[in-house]
Amino acid sequence: MVWNLARTYIPTDLPVAQQTARRLNSHAGKLRRYRVEVKDNKVRLEWCVLP
């Protein structure tokens, strides 16, 4: 599985990050996976499109 290089750094607000991740995850098309990581007062959001 290859994670997209696209990453979004936003101020630490986990509920917003998770909501954004769910919105990405529920997009039409290929199944997407996501992970949310909190580091240095920022939230890193990564997602991938499965083949």
C-alpha positions, -999 to 999 in steps of 0.1 A, spaced: 0 0 0 14 34 -10 4 65 9 -1 97 -10 26 123 -6 -1 148 -1 -2 157 36 -23 184 52 -8 202 83 -34 220 103 -35 234 138 -41 207 164 -79 200 163 -83 163 162 -121 163 157 -117 185 126 -89 163 113 -109 132 118 -140 147 102 -118 157 72 -104 122 70 -139 107 71 -150 130 43 -120 119 22 -127 83 32 -163 85 20 -155 100 -13 -170 82 -43 -146 59 -62 -118 38 -48 -117 28 -12 -95 52 7 -76 47 39 -64 74 62 -43 80 92 -41 109 115 -10 117 135 -5 144 160 31 158 163 46 191 174 12 208 179 1 199 144 -20 172 129 -7 153 99 -34 138 78 -24 111 52 -46 92 29 -42 67 1 -63 54 -27 -63 16 -29 -58 0 -63 
